[in-house]
Structure formats: structure tokens, C-alpha cells
Amino acid sequence: MNISTFLKKNAGTILTCIGAVGVVATAVMSAKATPKAIELLEKAEAEKRSPRENARNPTRGNRNRRMKK
């Protein structure tokens, strides 16, 4: 059996496996990105607050713009 015959006979299985790997990779990448997204949302909410509130709570205000890597 040569390679071309093997690929023709097993094309459905091969494509299904590639799709499953893609789904798992997407889930892993989104799980890794979630903490960073939450941090960015918290910083955006802190920037929306009034300057008076930022003065009372400087740790969440505009002072800390650096992002953790």
C-alpha cells in the first residue's frame, strides 16, 4: 500500500483528528488568556471611576499601568 492509497482510505479519520487537536489547542489557549483578560477588565473599570475614588484607592487607579507578563 502506498502513501496516496493510505491517505485516501483514512482521510476522514486524519481530518477528524486534526480538528480535535485544534479544539483542544483553542481551549488551552483561552484558559491561559483568561487571567490576563480579567486583569485588563479590572484596570479598565478602575480607570472609569471618578478621580475622587482613584485618590481614595490609589492601588487601583491610573498609577499601575504596567501589565504583568
N, C-alpha and C positions, 0 to 999 in steps of 0.2 A: 504494500500500500504506500503510495507516495504522499507527499505533503498536501498536494492540491485535493486529492480524494479525501484525506483525513479532515481537512478544513471544511469541505463541502458537507460531509456527513455530520460534523459536530459544530456547525456554525451557530445553531440556536443555543447550544449549551455554552459555547465560548462567549457569545454576546450577553447571555444571561449572567454569567459570572462577572464579566466586566461591569455590567450595570449594578450588580450587588456590591462590588468593590467601590463603585462611585457613590452609592448611597451611604455606605459605612464611612467613607472618607469625608463626605459632607457633614455627617452627624458629628464626627470627631472635631472637624474644624469649627463648626458652630459652637460646640461645647467649650472649646478653647477660647473663642472670641467673646463669649457671654460676660465674663468678669470685666473685661475692658469696656464693653458696651455699657454695662451698669455704671461703671465709674464715670464714663463720659456723660451719661444722663444725669447723674448726681451733680456733676460740675456745671452742666448747663442749667439745671434747676437752681443751683446756688447763685449763678450769675443773673438769673431773672429776678432774684429777690431785691428788695429796695436797698439802697446804700446804708440806711439806718440799721437794717437787720444784718448786713455784712459787717458793720462796725461792731455789733454785739457778738458776732460769731466769726472772727477773722480766719479761723482754720478752714472754713468752707467758702470763703469769698474769692475774690479775684487774685489774691496773693499766691495761691498754689496752682499755677497754670501748668506746671510740668506734669507730664504723663509718665507713669511707671511703665517700664518695658518688661 
